[in-house]
Amino acid sequence: MGLPRQPLTLTPEQIGELNQSLSKMRHDVNNNLSMMLAAAELAKLKPEMAPKMLDRLIEQPGKLSAQIKEFSAEFEKALGITKP
């Protein structure tokens, strides 16, 4: 991983933007985890809904991965981190 060779200074605005992005990612990840839990509980309580809830469960990991990837890209860009 290519890290900056010199010390890095971030403006308060840049730190604020990163913090907002981190907050959004945490919110989105928690929402997806809640959706997974709700789908599993609903499938357990109402077996007739299991196929539909299974589809919801299957969608969530991809969404989680995309949200984490999006934040990671912003974070790496802000800190000047490059991939070899």
Backbone torsions as a table, in degrees:
resi	resn	phi	psi	omega
1	MET	NA	132.8	-179.1
2	GLY	-87.6	104.7	177.7
3	LEU	-92.2	154.2	176.8
4	PRO	-57.9	145.6	-178.8
5	ARG	-89.3	-16.4	-178.8
6	GLN	-118.5	159.5	174.8
7	PRO	-57.6	150.3	-175.3
8	LEU	-116.3	135.9	176.4
9	THR	-116.3	128.1	176.1
10	LEU	-108.9	141.3	176.2
11	THR	-75.9	160.5	175.2
12	PRO	-56.7	-34.2	178.8
13	GLU	-65.8	-42.1	178.8
14	GLN	-64.9	-41.3	177.6
15	ILE	-63.4	-41.9	177.7
16	GLY	-61.0	-41.6	178.9
17	GLU	-64.6	-43.2	177.6
18	LEU	-63.4	-40.7	179.2
19	ASN	-64.0	-40.6	177.1
20	GLN	-63.2	-42.0	179.1
21	SER	-64.1	-41.4	178.0
22	LEU	-64.4	-43.2	179.1
23	SER	-62.0	-42.8	178.8
24	LYS	-63.3	-43.6	-179.7
25	MET	-62.6	-45.2	179.0
26	ARG	-58.9	-44.2	179.7
27	HIS	-60.7	-48.5	-178.6
28	ASP	-64.4	-42.0	179.0
29	VAL	-63.7	-45.5	178.4
30	ASN	-61.4	-38.8	177.2
31	ASN	-62.0	-43.7	-179.9
32	ASN	-67.0	-39.1	176.9
33	LEU	-64.9	-39.5	177.0
34	SER	-63.3	-39.6	178.1
35	MET	-62.7	-40.6	179.1
36	MET	-63.3	-45.3	179.5
37	LEU	-63.5	-45.0	-180.0
38	ALA	-62.8	-41.7	-180.0
39	ALA	-64.3	-42.1	179.2
40	ALA	-65.1	-43.7	-180.0
41	GLU	-65.5	-41.0	179.4
42	LEU	-65.4	-40.8	177.8
43	ALA	-63.7	-35.1	178.9
44	LYS	-69.5	-42.6	-177.8
45	LEU	-77.6	-32.8	-178.3
46	LYS	-129.2	83.2	-176.1
47	PRO	-53.3	-27.7	179.3
48	GLU	-66.1	-19.4	178.8
49	MET	-93.8	-0.7	-176.0
50	ALA	-54.8	-45.3	-179.6
51	PRO	-59.6	-43.2	179.4
52	LYS	-66.1	-41.3	-179.2
53	MET	-69.2	-32.8	176.8
54	LEU	-63.1	-41.0	176.5
55	ASP	-59.4	-42.7	178.4
56	ARG	-62.5	-43.0	179.6
57	LEU	-61.7	-41.8	-177.5
58	ILE	-66.5	-29.8	-179.7
59	GLU	-72.0	-31.3	-168.5
60	GLN	-65.2	-43.9	-179.3
61	PRO	-57.9	-38.3	177.3
62	GLY	-63.6	-39.3	177.9
63	LYS	-66.1	-43.3	178.3
64	LEU	-60.0	-46.4	-179.7
65	SER	-60.6	-42.9	179.7
66	ALA	-64.6	-39.8	179.9
67	GLN	-66.0	-42.5	179.0
68	ILE	-67.2	-40.8	179.0
69	LYS	-62.6	-41.7	179.8
70	GLU	-62.5	-46.9	179.1
71	PHE	-64.6	-42.5	-179.6
72	SER	-58.7	-40.5	179.2
73	ALA	-63.8	-43.5	178.0
74	GLU	-63.2	-43.4	-179.0
75	PHE	-62.5	-48.4	180.0
76	GLU	-62.6	-40.7	178.9
77	LYS	-63.0	-46.7	-178.5
78	ALA	-62.9	-33.1	-177.3
79	LEU	-97.2	2.0	177.7
80	GLY	70.0	30.4	179.1
81	ILE	-88.7	129.6	179.2
82	THR	-118.9	157.5	177.7
83	LYS	-104.2	134.7	-178.3
84	PRO	-66.4	NA	NA
